[in-house]
C-alpha cells in the first residue's frame, strides 16, 4: 500500500495561457519513486471533500508542485493565497 502524505501550502498561480493554480510540495513529501513522463509522479489527491487523479510535477530548483483544478478550487471555495490542505498517495 502506498504511503499517504499530507501537506499544507499556499495556493499560487502560474500566469500562462490560462491561469493554473497549484501548491508547492516540500521535497520531504515527494514519494521516493521513479518519475514518469516529464518527471511527473501520478497521485490520487483529496482536498476537502474532493478527490481526483493528477500528478506531482517538477519545477526548476528541484521542488514539485500539485496542480489544483479550477473545478476543485470552485467546489472547495479556495481563493488565491489560501492555505490548502491536500492529502495524496502515489497512484
C-alpha positions, 0 to 999 in steps of 0.5 A: 500500500502506498504511503499517504502524505499530507501537506499544507501550502499556499495556493499560487498561480502560474500566469500562462495561457490560462491561469493554473493554480497549484501548491508547492510540495516540500521535497520531504513529501515527494514519494521516493519513486521513479518519475514518469513522463516529464518527471511527473509522479501520478497521485490520487489527491483529496482536498476537502471533500474532493478527490481526483487523479493528477500528478506531482510535477517538477519545477526548476530548483528541484521542488514539485508542485500539485496542480489544483483544478479550477473545478476543485478550487470552485467546489472547495471555495479556495481563493488565491493565497489560501492555505490548502490542505491536500492529502495524496498517495502515489497512484 
